[in-house]
Amino acid sequence: MANTAALKKIACEAIDKAADDLNSLSQDIWSHPELCFEEKYSHDALCNCLEKYGFPIQRHFVVETAFKSTIGESNVRQSFECVCMGVHSR
């Protein structure tokens, strides 16, 4: 098992390599505000970006604005779920 410093280095390198795409994604989502479980644009933008980097995505996981990705070998799998949530406007 890799140590924490090695894993941090790998993560930082991956983030640095994707920096332009991550910034574009952030700006794109920021320029398309969505509210309260209507974050369909954000959902699609995030899924498209992750798929570009090879993540298998299960779109609309449980709710319309959520997705799930599971990666790794069968005995060591990592999974993450995301629900896109906009800011409620008063």
C-alpha positions in Angstrom: 0.0 0.0 0.0 1.4 3.4 -1.0 2.1 5.9 1.8 0.1 9.1 2.2 2.8 11.4 0.8 3.0 9.3 -2.4 -0.8 9.3 -2.8 -0.8 13.1 -2.3 1.8 13.5 -4.9 -0.1 11.4 -7.4 -3.3 13.3 -6.7 -1.6 16.7 -7.0 0.0 15.7 -10.3 -3.4 14.6 -11.7 -5.1 17.8 -10.6 -2.3 19.9 -12.1 -2.5 18.0 -15.4 -6.3 18.6 -15.5 -6.1 22.2 -14.3 -7.2 23.8 -17.6 -10.2 21.5 -17.9 -11.1 21.9 -14.2 -11.0 25.7 -14.6 -13.2 25.6 -17.7 -15.6 23.2 -16.0 -15.8 25.6 -13.0 -16.4 28.6 -15.2 -19.0 26.8 -17.3 -21.0 25.7 -14.2 -20.7 29.2 -12.7 -22.1 30.7 -15.9 -25.2 28.4 -15.8 -26.8 28.9 -12.4 -29.4 26.3 -11.4 -31.6 26.0 -8.4 -32.8 23.2 -6.0 -32.7 19.8 -7.7 -32.8 21.3 -11.2 -29.1 21.1 -11.7 -29.3 19.2 -15.0 -26.7 21.3 -16.8 -24.2 20.9 -14.0 -24.9 17.2 -13.8 -24.2 16.7 -17.5 -21.1 19.0 -17.4 -19.5 17.1 -14.5 -20.3 13.7 -16.0 -18.9 14.7 -19.4 -15.7 15.9 -17.8 -15.2 12.8 -15.7 -16.0 10.5 -18.6 -13.3 12.4 -20.6 -10.8 11.3 -18.0 -11.9 7.7 -18.2 -14.3 7.5 -15.2 -17.2 5.2 -15.7 -20.3 7.2 -14.8 -23.8 6.0 -13.8 -25.9 9.1 -14.5 -29.0 10.0 -12.6 -28.0 7.7 -9.7 -31.0 7.6 -7.3 -32.1 11.2 -8.2 -32.0 13.1 -11.5 -29.1 15.3 -10.5 -26.8 12.6 -9.0 -24.2 10.3 -10.5 -22.0 7.5 -9.3 -18.6 6.2 -10.4 -16.9 3.0 -9.2 -13.3 2.2 -10.2 -10.7 -0.3 -9.3 -10.2 -4.0 -9.1 -13.0 -6.2 -7.8 -11.2 -6.6 -4.4 -10.2 -3.0 -4.0 -12.9 -0.8 -5.5 -13.4 2.9 -4.9 -16.7 4.5 -5.4 -18.0 8.0 -5.1 -21.4 9.5 -5.5 -22.3 13.1 -6.2 -25.5 15.1 -6.0 -25.5 18.4 -7.8 -27.2 21.0 -5.6 -27.8 24.6 -6.6 -28.2 27.5 -4.2 -31.7 28.3 -3.1 -32.6 31.9 -4.0 -34.7 33.9 -1.5 
